[in-house]
Amino acid sequence: MPVNTKSILFRVALLYIVVTVLNVSIFFVLVFENQLDLIAENAILESQHTGSSFKYRIDGIVSGGGELDKENTGKIFKEAVRLGIPSVGLYSETGSFLAAFQGGRRVERPDATEELVKLINIALTKREFEDKLFFHQLDRRQQSIDLYIPFTHNFDNTAVAVVELVLKDVRRQMLYLYRQVFILAVAIIGVHALFAFVVSKMVIQPLRTLTRATQEISLGMLDTRVPIVRDDEIGQLANAFNEMSVALQGIQDEAKEANPLTGLPGNTQISLRLERRLMESGEFCLIYIDIDNFKAYNDKYGFSRGDEAILYTRDCVLQVVARQEFEKMFIGHQGGDDFVVICDYKFWENCAQRLIETFDGGIRRFYNPTDSQNGYIESKNRQGQRQKFPLMSISVAVATNHHRSFSHPAEMVEVVAEVKGYLKKREGSTYKIDNRQPKKPLEVADEKEHRTLEDQESLKER
C-alpha cells in the first residue's frame, strides 16, 4: 500500500518519531554522562584515599634520609601490594627510571617518555605551588587512574611514584548504567507510543471517518452519517457534518421534485410548505399565477417559444420577490404555465400588483411585430376552429386564512381554483383574493374586482 506523504497522519507520525528520538537521545546523553561522572568521581575518591595512604607509607619508609635501595624499594612494593596497587614505577624528577613493580615482582622499564616527564613535572608543580600530595589522571577508555606521587629521599632528592590503579567494579557499574538507561529509554518510548495511540484514536481516526463520509457524500450517498458522539470539537464537527448531510438530503429530495424546466419546487414541496404554514400560527396567502391564452401562443409559436414564455414568467416572479425582499416567501411551479407563491398575508396585494406590472411590461417581446401591434394572434381553439386570442396575460388568484381557517392544503387549493375560474372570465391581467367567510359562495357582484393599477385608477376617475 503506497504511503501518502502529504497526509496529516504521515506528517504527524514523522514529526512524532523525530521528537521521540530526539528526546530519548538527549535523555540518554544527559543521564549517561551524569552517571558516568558519578562513577568516575567515586573512583577518584577511592584512588585519592589509596594515593594518600601510599604517600604516607612511602614517606615512612624513606623518612630521615632513607635511600631508594633495593631494601627500601622492596618495602614500598610490599605496601603497594597491601593497598591493592597492581603496578608501581619509581622515577627521578628528571624522568630517569629507578625501580618498578608489577604483578607481584620487580620489572625493568625504560626511562620516562616525554609525555611521562611532563606529567611528573605537573605533579611536582602541584606539590610546590598547590600543596597537593599527588596528581591524578583518569583514563575512562582503559578504566584506570594513574597517580603521580612525589616524595623525598636521601634528604633532598625528589622522586615520583607512578601508580596505576584499576577502577574497581567500574565494568559492573557501567553494565548497570546501560541497563538503567535502556529501561528508561524503553519506558519513554512506550509512553510516547501510548500517547500516539491515544492521539490517533481521538483525532486521526475520527478525521479518517469524516474523510470517508465526505467522499461518500461526494458520490451522492447523502444518507451517510458519522457515528461519532463526543462533547469535544471533533464531536461538534461530526454533528455539523450530520446536519449538513440531512440538509443536503433535503435539498436533493427537493431537487427530485423540482420542475425540470424552471428548477422550482414541484407539487410535493408545495404541499409540504402549505402543510407547514397551516400548522404554524400566523396569517398567510396562497397565490396562484396562471398564464392566460398560453395554449394559443404555444400552438402558433411552438413549444420552444412556449418554454421561453414560462421561463419569463418564472423570472418575473423571482424578480418581484427579490426586489421587494418579502419575508418567508416560497415560490413553486405546479406544472405547465401554473406558478404558486406562498407569503404572509400583508404582502399579497403588493406582490400581485408587482407581478402584473412586471409581466405585462415585457410580454410583447415574445410576439412578432404584427401580432404585438394588433394586440391578438390568430390560432385554432380546442374545437379546431380559427379564432382570435388576446396577447398573453396572467390571472393572480389568492386564497388566505385571514377570514377562515383551513385544515388541509387541498381545501386551500380548491378555494384558489374557484377564484382562478372567476378571473379566467376577465380580459387582461387581473388579481383577486377570496374574502368570503366560511361556507359562503363566491359572490362576484359583491366582491371588489382587483385589476391592474392602471385599471383601478381609471375606475376611480369614472
N, C-alpha and C positions, 0 to 999 in steps of 0.2 A: 504494500500500500504506500503510495507516494506521500511524502511529508509536505504539508503546506507551510512553507517557511514564513508566510505572511499572516498566519493565523495568530490570534491572541494567545491561544494555548501554547504554541511553539515558542513565541517570544517570551511569555511569562516563564515557561519551563527553562528556557535557555538562561534567562536572567537569574532565575532562582538557583540553577546549578552553579553559575559563576559566583553568585553571592555566597552560596553554601561552601563551595571550595575555598573561597577567599576567607570566610570566617573560620573554617576549620584550620586552614593553613596558619592564619595569624594566631589562633589559639594554640596550635601545636608549637609554633616557634616560641611564643611567649612562655608557655608552661615548660617546654623542654629546656629552654635557656635558663629559666628561673631555677628549675630543679637541678640542672647541671651545675649552676653556680653554687647551689646549696651543697651539693655533693663535693664540689671542689673545695669549698670553704671548710667543710668538715674534715676533709683530707688534709688541708693546710694546717688546721688547728692541731690535728694529731701529729703531723710532721713537726710542727713547732715545739710541741711537747717533747717529741723524741729528740729533735735537734738540741733543745735546751739541756735535756738530760745528758746527751752525749757530749756537749760542750763542757759541762761541769766535770764530767768524768775524765775527759782529756786533760783539762786544767789540773785536776787532782793528780794525774799520773806524771805530768811534766812540770808541775809547780816546783819552785825552789831551784830552778836551773837544770831541771832534768833534760837529758838529751834524747833525741829520737833514734836510739839504738834499737837493736833487734829485740831486746827485752821489753823496752817501753812500747814499741810499736805492737809487740805481741799482746801486751796488756790492753792497748787501745782496741785491737781487733777483738779481744775476748769481750770487752764491754759492748762492742758493736753487736756481737752475737747475742748477748743478754737482752739488748734492746730490740732485737729482731731486724737489725740492719743487714741486708744481704751483701752489700758492696760498699767498700770504703777505699778511697785513694788519697794519699798524702802527697802534697806538692808544696814546694817552696813558694815564696811570694813572687818569684820571677817565673814560676811555672816548671821548675825542674822536678822530675819525679823522685820521690823519696821512698815510698813503700805503698803496697796495695793489698787488699784483702777481698776475696770474692768466693762465695760458695764454700766457706769453711777453711780456705787455705790461702797462702800467700801467692801472689801473682806478680808478674813483671809487666810494666806498662811503659810506653814511650813518654817523653816529656809532653807537657801540656800543649795542645794546639793553640793557634792564635785566638780562636773563639773561647777556649777554656781559660786562657790567660786573661782575656777581657772580663770574664765572669769572676775570676779570682780577684781582680782589681776592684770590681764593683763591691764584692764582699768586704774587702779591706777598707774601701772608702766609706761604706755604711757603718763599719765599726768605729772609724775615726771621727766621722762627722755627724752620724745619726745615732751613735751609741747602740747599734744593732748587734746582737750576738752572732747573727749569721744572715746570709742572703739565700732566698729560695727561688726556684724556677719550676713552674708547673708545665708538664708535657701531657696534655689531655689525650693526644693520639696514642702515646706509649703508656698512658695511665700510670705515670710515675712523677715523683717530685725529687729534684736534685737540690741538696743543701750544700752551701759553701760556708764552712765554719772556720773562721780564723782563730788561731791560738798562738801562744808564745812559748818557745822552748830555748834552752841554753841562755836564759835571762833576756836576751834582746833579739833573738832570731824569730822570725814570723813564718808560720806555715799555715796551710789551709787544708782542711779535711773535706774532700768532695764525697758526699754521701748520696747514694741513690736509693730512694725509698719507693717501694711498690705500693700503689694506692690499694690498701686492703679493702675488699668487699665492694670495690667500685663496679666491677662487672655485674655482680648481683643487683646492685642498686640501679645500674643502667638498664638491665633487663626489666626490673620492676617499673622503672620510669617509662620504658617503651610500652609495657602492658597498660600502665595507667593512662598514658596519652592515647593509646589505641582504643581503650574502653570509652574514654571521654569523647573521642572523635566519633566512634560508632553511636554513642548516645546523642551527640549533637546532630549527626546525620539522620538518626531516627526521629528526633523531634522535628527537624526540618521536613522530613518526608511525611510525617503525620500532618504537619501544618499544610503542606502542599496538597495532601489528600483532602483535607477539610476545605481548603480554598477551591479545589476542583469540584467538590460536591456542592458547595454553596454558591459558586459563581460560574465556573466553566461549564458544568453540565446543564444548569438552567439556561445559559446562553446558547448552548447547542440545541436544547429543546426548542427555544424560541426561534433559532435559525431554521430548524426543520419545519416548524409550524409556519414560518414566513414563506418558505419555499412551497409548502403545500397550498398556502393562500394564493401565491403567485400562479399556481397551476389550476386555480379555480375551485379548490376544495375549501369553500367558505365556511363549512361546518366544523372546521378544525378548531379545537380548543386546547389551551395549555394547562395541563393538570398540576399547576404549582399554587399551593396555598400557603402563603407566608405573610408576615406582617412587615417585612423589610422592603427595601427598594426593589429587589427582584420580584417580590410578591406584587407590589404595586404595578410594576411593568407588566407582569403576567395578567393582572386584572385589566389593565388598559388594553392589552393585546386582545383579550377575550371580548371586551366591549367593542373593540374595533371590528372583530370578526362578526359579531352579532349585527353591527351596523352595516357592514359590507354585505352580509347575507340579506339584510332587509333591502338594501339598495338593489341587489341582484334580483330579489323577488319582485321589486317594483319594476325593474327594467324588463323582466319577463312579461309583465302585464302592460308595459308601455306600448303606445301606438307606434308601429314601425315607421310611419311617415313623419309624424311630428315629434316623436320621442317623449310625449307627455304621458302621464299615468293613465291607465285604462279603466275599465269598468270596475274591476276588483278593488283597485286603490280608491276609486271614487266612493264606492260603497263603504269601505273601511273608514275613510275620512268622515263620511256622513254619520256613521255609527258613533265615531269618537266625539264629534261635535254634539250629537244628540245626548250623549252621556255626560258631557261637560255642562256646567252652568254657563249661561250667557246666551244672548240673542244673536242669531246668525242668519244668513241667507244662502239659498241655493240659486245661483244664476245660470240659466240655460241659454246658450247662444246658438242660434241656428241660422244658416245662410239661406236666404230666400232666393228662389229661381236658380239654384245651383245646378239642378239636373239639366235644365235647358242649356245653360252655359257649357256644361260638361259634354252634352250631346253635340253641340256645334263646334266647340274649340278643341275637344279631345281630352282624354284622361290626363295627359301630361300637363296641360294648361289648367285642368281642374285641380290637380295636386298643388300647382303653384298658388291657386286661389285659397286652398285650405291652409297652406303654409303662411300665406299672407295674413289670414285671419288669426292664426296662432301668434304671429309676430305682433299683431295689433293688441292682442290680449296681454302678451308679455310686456309690450311697451307701456301700456296703461298701468299695469301693476308696478313696473319698475319706476315709472315717473312719479306715481302718487305715493309710493312706499307704504302700501296698505299693510296692516298687521295681520298675521295669521291667515294669509291668502293662500288658497290652493287652486291650482289650475289643472284640469283634466281634459282628456279627449275621449268622448264616448264612442266615437267612430264616425266615419264619413265626414259630414260637414257640421257635426254637433259638438260643441265645446261646453265645458262646465267650469264654473268658478264658485268657490265657497269662501265667503268672507263674513266679517262681523256686520251686523245689521246697519250700523251707522255709515258704512261705506257703500252700500248697494247702489244708491241713486247716482252718486258721483262716478262710480265705476261704470254704470250702464251708460250714462251720458258720454263719458270719455271714449267708451268703446265705439259708440255710434259715430262720434265725430272723427275718430281715427280711421275707422273702416271706410266711411263714406269719403273721406279726404283722399284716398288713394286707389279706390276700386276701379275707376275708369281706365287706368293704365293697362288693365288686363283685356281691354276691348280694342278692336281696330278703330281707326278714326271715325268711320261711318257709323258703326254701332254706338260709339261713345257720343257722337253728335246727335243721333236720333233719340238716344235715351232708352233704346229697346233693341232686342235681337229677334230674329225670326227662327223658330225651331219647331220641331214636332212635339206635340203634347203626348200624354200617356195613351191617348187613343190613336196616335199616329197621324194626327191632323196638324197642318201648318198653323202656327199661332205666334202672335207677338208676345214676348215676355220682357218685362221691365229689367233694367240692369240689376245686378245682384245687390241685395241689402241684407241686413241682419235683424232678426227678431230676438229681443232680450227679455226672456220670461223669468220672473223672480218669485220664489216661494220662501216664506220665512216663518219662524216660530215666535214672531213678535206678538201676534194676536192669538195664536193657538199652539198647542204642543203636539209633537209627533212622537210616536213610539217606535217607528221603524223607517228606515230610509225610503222604502217603497212608497209609503204614504206621501212623503215629500215629493218624490219623483212624479207621482200621479197628479199632485196639485200643479206642479210646474208644467206638466204636459197639457193640462187644461188651459193654463194661461198662454202657453205657446200656440195652442189651437186657435185661441181668440186672436192673437197677434197675426197669425198667418192670413187672416182675412183683411188685414190692413195693408196698404201700399207703403213702400219705403221702409226705412229703418225705424223701428219703434221699440219701446220698452214698457213693461208693465209689471207691477208687483201685486200679488194676491193679498188683499187686506181683509178678506172675509173672516167672520167669526166661525167657529166650528159648525159643520153640518149645514151651512148656508150655500145656496147655489151661486154661481158666478154671475152676478147681475151687472151686465155690461153697461146698461144705461145709467146706473147709479155710480159707476166707478169713474174715477178720473183717468183720462187717457194720457199716457205719457209718450210723447213723440220726441223728436229731436228738439234741441234747444231753440232752433230757428222756428220750428212749428209752434212751440209754446209761445214765443214772442208774438207771432202773427195772430194767434188766437186771442192773446191779451189785447192787441190793437183792435180786433173786432168787437 
